[in-house]
């Protein structure tokens, strides 16, 4: 089954299990082009701007697609599901012996990762940043691949949480989506134990001790 077919099925499942999703309405606004931004004010105008940039920026991308999963009362998106049809590391061998002397933890690869974006009520205020989180299970609770990257939590209760790191460089959701794509390709990562610090210290240690020296984080798409 192709990645795009799985993506479609996943979206259909989500549209049935999340009570806040309003995409089933016949008069639902399907594109930012259907709204005149001059009629919007404040936060709604920013929400429209984010939506419009995502549509424009990802319209011709075959390896990154997205779906609106939640809207506010005015029909503007406050939640998204982003699908990355990219090949990346999703774990390592002998994980129970991670970074132990004499043990080689070879990378394990997967293609196709799903990330949610949730915009809190205070967004885009500085104290209400967007929440980016990779899915680790499907709606039935079955584990699915999630990224192995020092700036994405892999272990523990917060597995899947994405750290953008340099908050002062954040500009919009499209920038964030593209930055995460660079994480998956390992074009961008921060593994040193210094500010802004890695999101997952165990993965960061693997990158420094094995991933970089053995060139395992350099791979083809």
Buried (B, 14 or more C-beta within 10 A) or exposed (E): EEBEEBBBEBBEEBBEEBEEBBBEEEEEBEEBEEBEEEEBEEBBBBBBBBBBBBBEBBEEBEBBBBBBBBBBEEBBBBBBBBBBBBBBBBBBEEBEEBBEEEEEBEBEEBBBBBBBBBBEEEBBEEEEBBBBBBBBEBEEEEEBBBBBBBBBBBEEEEBBBBBBBEEEEBEBBBBBBBBBBEBBBBEBBBBEEEEEBBBBBBBBBBBBBBBBEEEBBEEEE
